[in-house]
Amino acid sequence: MDRTVGTKRAQGPGQAGRPARRVATVFAVAVALVAAVPGLPTRAQAFPPPPAPPLPAANSHGITLTQWTNSNLLSDRRMFDATMTTSAIMRPRGGTPSIDPVEVPVKVRIWLPDDYVNDPAEAYPVLYLLHGGFGDFEQWSKSDAGDILNTIDRRTFKGIVVMPEGGKAGWYTDWAGQTRGNFAPQWETFHLRQLVPWIDANFNTVDNRAGRAIAGVSMGGLGALRYAADLRDEFSAVGAFSGGTTLADDRALNRVADSMLGYGAATSWNGLVDPNYRVFGTPLERAEAVYGPQANWTAITPVGMAAAGKYAGYAGKFAMYSGGANGQGVPSGQGESDIKTWNDGLRTVIGGSFTPRYCTGPGEHTWDYWRNDLRDFVQYVYGSTPPAHCTENGRAGNTGNVPWVAG
């Protein structure tokens, strides 16, 4: 919900009754005159962004830091970008790598709390946000996408937000096969075995399960579900916004296979034109390059993980979101009807252990809905009183007057 907040300027001596328009005009002229004075610093020069806080273990846990700077979001001075290399991305496999250097840089965007620098003794919880397919580490902070500056209520969540690169079509796993260029990304190794301990080593975090939550959108929703099951001793809450849950459906298999043909292991848009990043072959062969033999897929997808009891510790902190309740798909895979079908299946399996929070209704595969998903998830996990109903006022057909009961 957008709100316009008005403030009143206190009136000093002699200001009572002064016409507001005249005050505004005088102020504007004064600003213009000051700006025209040679030698005076601009606003950016007078108020430069603060330096990035020091990192005590910048090169550790398999990560080599190459750059640590303020992000390009000038509207927020607490957002920082880490550029790093790791042998996990890309790992040679199948022959001589055709890309030099093999250790391509990857980026992680980190949003610190308001008082992080002023209160160094405080330990902060961490929320990991995973981007969707064909996205990047900036996706959650872009104003036309996740827009977390205006989506996450800092009064509710006062912790650290970590937004890592996950590849254009990385699928948040350690690839079983390789690309034409003879290399394979190990995204799960990078994110869970390297980045999580690296964050704890360099920032004041609550470095245990209770202090970490993970969520993601679309491909990142699948990643969050898989990571939460694989490292269930490391995360205490998980959220999936239009996330995949299965590979048993041919339509799910084909989405993975198509992404391999178009983007493959690309971490930048160069993957669109460089065949070394791509995976060729039949749809099944392309999907197996990512997930390994099809016979093993049940054990590594959320529905199978749920059946194995790997979400049992998330009761009260497990949330799924999807649209598509009207059953109407949209060409080019933009509809949510498949997503809802798959999430319905996951909810049914999990229901044998606990009732997850499941928010669904009409709506498509777009950020207009996912921002509301994130708002609901943050309130659900970090709010003093979890909302009784799903607070997705942006879903098509829901004006806010018809609450959706969770579960």
C-alpha positions as CSV (number, residue, x, y, z in Angstrom):
1,M,0.0,0.0,0.0
2,D,1.4,3.4,-1.0
3,R,1.0,6.1,1.6
4,T,1.7,9.8,1.3
5,V,2.9,11.1,4.6
6,G,2.7,14.8,5.3
7,T,4.8,16.7,7.8
8,K,4.4,20.2,9.2
9,R,7.4,22.6,9.4
10,A,7.6,24.4,12.7
11,Q,7.1,28.2,12.3
12,G,9.7,30.5,13.7
13,P,9.3,34.1,14.8
14,G,7.8,36.3,12.0
15,Q,6.7,33.3,9.9
16,A,3.1,33.0,11.1
17,G,0.7,33.8,8.3
18,R,3.3,33.8,5.6
19,P,1.9,32.4,2.4
20,A,3.2,28.9,1.6
21,R,3.7,29.7,-2.1
22,R,5.9,32.7,-1.4
23,V,8.0,30.7,1.1
24,A,8.5,28.0,-1.5
25,T,9.4,30.5,-4.2
26,V,12.0,32.2,-2.1
27,F,13.4,28.9,-1.1
28,A,13.7,27.7,-4.7
29,V,15.4,30.9,-5.8
30,A,17.9,30.6,-2.9
31,V,18.7,27.0,-3.8
32,A,19.3,28.1,-7.4
33,L,21.6,30.9,-6.4
34,V,23.6,28.6,-4.1
35,A,23.9,26.0,-6.8
36,A,25.2,28.7,-9.2
37,V,28.1,29.8,-6.9
38,P,31.4,28.5,-8.3
39,G,33.4,26.3,-6.0
40,L,30.5,25.2,-3.7
41,P,30.2,21.4,-3.4
42,T,27.2,19.7,-4.9
43,R,24.9,17.6,-2.6
44,A,26.7,14.4,-3.7
45,Q,30.1,16.0,-2.9
46,A,28.9,17.5,0.4
47,F,27.3,14.2,1.5
48,P,29.3,11.5,0.0
49,P,28.2,7.9,0.7
50,P,29.8,6.4,3.8
51,P,32.7,4.0,3.2
52,A,32.0,0.4,3.2
53,P,32.5,-1.1,6.6
54,P,35.7,-3.1,7.1
55,L,35.6,-6.9,6.6
56,P,37.8,-8.8,9.0
57,A,37.8,-12.0,7.0
58,A,37.4,-10.8,3.4
59,N,39.3,-13.7,1.9
60,S,38.0,-16.8,3.6
61,H,35.8,-19.8,3.3
62,G,36.9,-20.3,-0.3
63,I,36.0,-16.8,-1.3
64,T,38.4,-14.1,-2.6
65,L,37.1,-10.6,-2.4
66,T,38.1,-8.4,-5.3
67,Q,35.9,-5.3,-4.6
68,W,33.8,-4.0,-1.7
69,T,31.9,-0.7,-2.4
70,N,28.7,1.2,-2.1
71,S,26.0,0.0,-4.5
72,N,24.7,2.3,-7.2
73,L,21.5,2.9,-5.3
74,L,22.0,6.5,-4.4
75,S,18.7,6.6,-2.5
76,D,20.1,4.3,0.2
77,R,23.5,4.6,1.8
78,R,23.4,1.2,3.6
79,M,23.5,-0.9,0.4
80,F,26.9,-2.4,-0.5
81,D,28.2,-4.7,-3.2
82,A,30.8,-7.4,-2.8
83,T,32.5,-8.7,-6.0
84,M,34.3,-12.0,-5.4
85,T,35.7,-15.1,-7.0
86,T,35.5,-18.7,-6.0
87,S,36.6,-22.0,-7.5
88,A,33.0,-23.2,-7.2
89,I,32.0,-20.8,-10.1
90,M,32.9,-22.1,-12.7
91,R,34.3,-25.6,-11.9
92,P,36.0,-27.3,-14.9
93,R,34.4,-30.6,-15.9
94,G,34.5,-32.9,-18.9
95,G,37.6,-31.5,-20.6
96,T,39.7,-28.4,-21.0
97,P,37.6,-25.3,-20.1
98,S,37.0,-23.0,-23.1
99,I,36.6,-19.9,-21.0
100,D,39.5,-18.0,-19.5
101,P,39.7,-17.1,-16.7
102,V,37.6,-19.9,-15.3
103,E,37.0,-18.0,-12.0
104,V,34.5,-15.5,-13.2
105,P,33.5,-12.8,-10.7
106,V,30.2,-13.1,-8.9
107,K,28.4,-10.4,-7.0
108,V,26.5,-10.2,-3.7
109,R,24.4,-7.2,-2.7
110,I,24.2,-6.6,1.1
111,W,21.7,-4.3,2.8
112,L,22.7,-3.3,6.3
113,P,20.4,-2.1,9.1
114,D,20.0,1.6,9.9
115,D,22.2,1.5,13.0
116,Y,24.7,-1.2,12.0
117,V,27.8,1.1,12.1
118,N,26.7,2.9,15.2
119,D,26.0,-0.2,17.2
120,P,28.8,-2.7,16.3
121,A,28.1,-4.9,19.3
122,E,24.6,-5.7,18.2
123,A,24.1,-9.1,16.5
124,Y,21.6,-9.0,13.6
125,P,19.5,-11.7,12.0
126,V,20.1,-12.4,8.3
127,L,17.5,-12.8,5.5
128,Y,18.9,-14.4,2.3
129,L,16.9,-13.4,-0.9
130,L,17.4,-15.5,-4.0
131,H,16.6,-14.0,-7.4
132,G,14.6,-15.6,-10.2
133,G,15.5,-17.0,-13.6
134,F,17.4,-14.7,-15.9
135,G,17.8,-12.3,-13.0
136,D,20.9,-11.2,-11.0
137,F,22.0,-9.9,-7.6
138,E,20.3,-6.5,-8.3
139,Q,16.9,-7.9,-8.9
140,W,15.5,-7.7,-5.4
141,S,16.6,-4.0,-5.0
142,K,15.5,-2.7,-8.4
143,S,12.6,-0.3,-8.2
144,D,10.8,-2.1,-11.0
145,A,11.3,-5.5,-9.4
146,G,11.8,-6.4,-5.7
147,D,12.1,-2.8,-4.6
148,I,13.1,-3.9,-1.1
149,L,13.8,-0.3,0.0
150,N,10.0,0.2,-0.1
151,T,8.9,-3.4,0.4
152,I,10.7,-4.5,3.6
153,D,9.4,-2.6,6.7
154,R,12.6,-1.8,8.7
155,R,10.5,-1.5,11.8
156,T,9.6,-5.2,11.5
157,F,12.9,-6.5,10.1
158,K,15.9,-4.7,11.5
159,G,18.5,-7.2,10.2
160,I,20.8,-7.8,7.3
161,V,19.6,-8.7,3.8
162,V,21.9,-10.7,1.6
163,M,21.1,-10.9,-2.2
164,P,23.6,-13.2,-4.0
165,E,24.2,-13.9,-7.7
166,G,22.7,-17.2,-8.7
167,G,23.3,-17.4,-12.4
168,K,20.8,-16.6,-15.2
169,A,19.7,-20.2,-15.2
170,G,21.8,-21.7,-12.4
171,W,18.9,-23.4,-10.7
172,Y,20.5,-23.2,-7.2
173,T,22.3,-26.6,-7.3
174,D,25.7,-28.2,-7.9
175,W,25.5,-29.1,-11.5
176,A,25.9,-32.8,-12.2
177,G,27.0,-32.4,-15.9
178,Q,28.7,-29.7,-17.9
179,T,28.2,-27.1,-20.6
180,R,29.7,-27.2,-24.1
181,G,32.6,-25.2,-22.6
182,N,33.5,-28.0,-20.2
183,F,32.6,-26.4,-16.9
184,A,29.8,-26.6,-14.4
185,P,28.7,-24.1,-11.7
186,Q,28.5,-25.3,-8.1
187,W,25.9,-22.8,-6.9
188,E,24.8,-24.8,-3.8
189,T,28.5,-25.1,-2.7
190,F,29.0,-21.4,-3.2
191,H,25.9,-20.2,-1.4
192,L,25.7,-22.7,1.5
193,R,29.2,-23.8,2.2
194,Q,31.1,-20.6,1.3
195,L,28.8,-17.5,1.4
196,V,26.8,-18.3,4.6
197,P,29.9,-18.7,6.8
198,W,31.6,-15.8,5.0
199,I,28.7,-13.5,5.9
200,D,28.9,-14.7,9.5
201,A,32.7,-14.1,9.6
202,N,32.5,-10.6,8.3
203,F,29.3,-9.1,9.8
204,N,27.7,-9.0,13.2
205,T,25.2,-11.7,12.7
206,V,23.1,-14.0,14.8
207,D,25.2,-16.9,13.5
208,N,22.9,-19.8,14.2
209,R,19.8,-21.3,12.8
210,A,17.5,-19.0,14.7
211,G,19.2,-16.0,13.1
212,R,18.8,-17.0,9.4
213,A,15.9,-17.1,7.0
214,I,15.8,-17.7,3.3
215,A,13.3,-16.9,0.6
216,G,13.3,-16.6,-3.2
217,V,11.2,-15.9,-6.2
218,S,10.4,-18.3,-9.1
219,M,13.7,-20.1,-9.8
220,G,14.9,-18.6,-6.5
221,G,11.8,-20.0,-4.7
222,L,12.8,-23.5,-5.8
223,G,16.3,-22.7,-4.6
224,A,15.1,-21.5,-1.2
225,L,13.0,-24.6,-0.7
226,R,15.9,-26.9,-1.7
227,Y,18.5,-25.0,0.4
228,A,16.2,-25.0,3.4
229,A,15.9,-28.8,3.2
230,D,19.6,-29.4,2.5
231,L,20.7,-27.1,5.3
232,R,17.8,-27.4,7.7
233,D,20.2,-26.9,10.6
234,E,21.2,-23.5,9.2
235,F,17.8,-21.8,8.5
236,S,14.8,-21.4,10.7
237,A,12.3,-19.9,8.1
238,V,11.7,-20.3,4.4
239,G,9.5,-18.6,1.9
240,A,8.9,-19.4,-1.8
241,F,7.2,-16.9,-4.0
242,S,5.9,-18.7,-7.1
243,G,8.5,-21.3,-6.6
244,G,8.9,-24.6,-8.4
245,T,8.4,-27.7,-6.3
246,T,8.8,-30.7,-8.7
247,L,10.4,-32.1,-11.8
248,A,7.9,-34.9,-12.2
249,D,5.8,-32.8,-14.5
250,D,7.1,-32.5,-18.1
251,R,6.3,-28.8,-18.2
252,A,8.7,-28.3,-15.3
253,L,11.3,-30.3,-17.0
254,N,11.0,-28.3,-20.2
255,R,11.4,-25.0,-18.3
256,V,14.7,-26.2,-17.0
257,A,15.7,-27.6,-20.4
258,D,14.7,-24.4,-22.3
259,S,16.8,-22.3,-19.9
260,M,19.8,-24.4,-20.6
261,L,19.5,-23.9,-24.3
262,G,19.1,-20.1,-24.0
263,Y,21.3,-19.2,-21.1
264,G,22.9,-22.2,-19.5
265,A,25.6,-21.4,-16.9
266,A,25.8,-17.7,-17.9
267,T,26.3,-15.2,-15.0
268,S,25.9,-12.3,-17.4
269,W,24.1,-11.6,-20.6
270,N,27.1,-12.8,-22.6
271,G,25.6,-16.2,-22.2
272,L,23.0,-15.2,-24.8
273,V,25.6,-15.3,-27.6
274,D,28.3,-17.6,-26.3
275,P,27.6,-21.3,-26.8
276,N,30.2,-22.2,-24.3
277,Y,27.8,-21.4,-21.5
278,R,24.9,-23.5,-23.0
279,V,23.9,-27.1,-22.8
280,F,22.8,-28.9,-25.9
281,G,21.0,-32.1,-26.6
282,T,17.5,-33.4,-25.9
283,P,15.3,-31.7,-23.2
284,L,16.0,-34.6,-20.8
285,E,19.8,-34.4,-21.4
286,R,19.8,-30.7,-20.8
287,A,17.9,-31.1,-17.5
288,E,20.1,-33.9,-16.4
289,A,23.2,-31.7,-16.9
290,V,21.8,-29.7,-14.1
291,Y,20.2,-32.2,-11.8
292,G,21.8,-35.5,-12.7
293,P,20.0,-38.8,-13.7
294,Q,16.2,-38.4,-13.8
295,A,15.8,-41.5,-11.6
296,N,17.2,-39.4,-8.7
297,W,15.1,-36.3,-9.1
298,T,12.5,-37.2,-6.5
299,A,15.0,-37.0,-3.7
300,I,16.3,-33.5,-4.7
301,T,13.1,-31.7,-5.3
302,P,10.9,-30.1,-2.6
303,V,8.0,-32.5,-2.9
304,G,10.4,-35.4,-2.4
305,M,12.2,-33.6,0.4
306,A,8.9,-33.0,2.1
307,A,8.0,-36.6,1.9
308,A,11.3,-37.5,3.5
309,G,10.5,-35.2,6.4
310,K,13.1,-32.5,5.7
311,Y,10.8,-29.6,6.5
312,A,9.6,-30.9,9.8
313,G,11.6,-28.3,11.7
314,Y,9.9,-25.4,9.9
315,A,6.5,-25.5,11.5
316,G,5.3,-22.0,11.9
317,K,8.0,-20.6,9.7
318,F,7.2,-22.2,6.3
319,A,5.4,-20.0,3.7
320,M,4.4,-20.6,0.0
321,Y,2.8,-18.1,-2.4
322,S,1.3,-18.5,-5.8
323,G,-1.3,-17.0,-8.2
324,G,-3.1,-18.9,-10.9
325,A,-6.1,-19.7,-8.8
326,N,-8.4,-18.9,-11.8
327,G,-6.7,-21.7,-13.8
328,Q,-6.0,-19.4,-16.7
329,G,-2.5,-19.7,-18.1
330,V,-0.8,-17.0,-20.2
331,P,1.3,-17.7,-23.3
332,S,5.1,-17.8,-23.0
333,G,5.0,-19.3,-19.5
334,Q,3.9,-16.1,-17.8
335,G,0.9,-17.8,-16.2
336,E,0.7,-19.2,-12.7
337,S,-1.6,-22.1,-13.2
338,D,1.2,-24.7,-13.3
339,I,2.9,-23.1,-10.3
340,K,-0.2,-23.3,-8.3
341,T,-0.7,-27.0,-9.3
342,W,2.8,-27.8,-8.1
343,N,2.5,-25.8,-4.9
344,D,-0.8,-27.5,-4.1
345,G,1.0,-30.8,-4.3
346,L,3.8,-29.7,-2.0
347,R,1.2,-28.3,0.5
348,T,-0.6,-31.7,0.5
349,V,2.6,-33.6,1.3
350,I,3.7,-31.2,4.0
351,G,0.3,-31.3,5.5
352,G,1.1,-34.6,7.0
353,S,3.6,-32.9,9.4
354,F,2.2,-29.4,9.8
355,T,0.1,-26.8,8.1
356,P,2.3,-24.4,6.1
357,R,1.3,-20.8,5.4
358,Y,-0.1,-20.9,1.9
359,C,-1.2,-17.7,0.2
360,T,-2.8,-18.1,-3.2
361,G,-5.4,-16.5,-5.4
362,P,-5.7,-14.9,-8.9
363,G,-2.5,-13.3,-10.1
364,E,0.3,-13.8,-12.5
365,H,4.1,-14.4,-12.6
366,T,5.1,-10.8,-12.0
367,W,6.7,-8.6,-9.4
368,D,3.5,-6.7,-8.6
369,Y,2.5,-9.8,-6.7
370,W,5.9,-10.9,-5.4
371,R,6.5,-7.7,-3.6
372,N,3.3,-8.3,-1.6
373,D,4.5,-11.9,-1.0
374,L,7.7,-10.6,0.6
375,R,5.8,-8.1,2.7
376,D,3.6,-10.9,4.1
377,F,6.6,-13.2,4.6
378,V,8.5,-10.6,6.6
379,Q,5.5,-9.9,8.8
380,Y,4.9,-13.6,9.2
381,V,8.4,-14.4,10.3
382,Y,9.6,-11.3,12.1
383,G,6.4,-9.5,13.1
384,S,5.5,-9.4,16.8
385,T,2.0,-10.8,15.8
386,P,2.0,-13.0,12.7
387,P,-0.9,-12.0,10.4
388,A,-4.0,-14.2,10.6
389,H,-4.7,-13.8,6.9
390,C,-2.5,-13.4,3.8
391,T,-1.9,-9.7,3.3
392,E,-1.6,-9.8,-0.5
393,N,-3.7,-6.8,-1.5
394,G,-2.0,-6.6,-4.9
395,R,-3.4,-9.9,-6.2
396,A,-5.8,-9.5,-9.1
397,G,-9.4,-9.8,-7.8
398,N,-8.5,-9.1,-4.2
399,T,-9.2,-5.6,-3.1
400,G,-8.0,-6.1,0.4
401,N,-11.5,-6.7,1.6
402,V,-11.4,-10.4,1.1
403,P,-8.7,-11.9,3.3
404,W,-7.2,-15.3,2.3
405,V,-6.9,-17.6,5.3
406,A,-3.4,-19.0,5.6
407,G,-2.9,-22.7,5.3
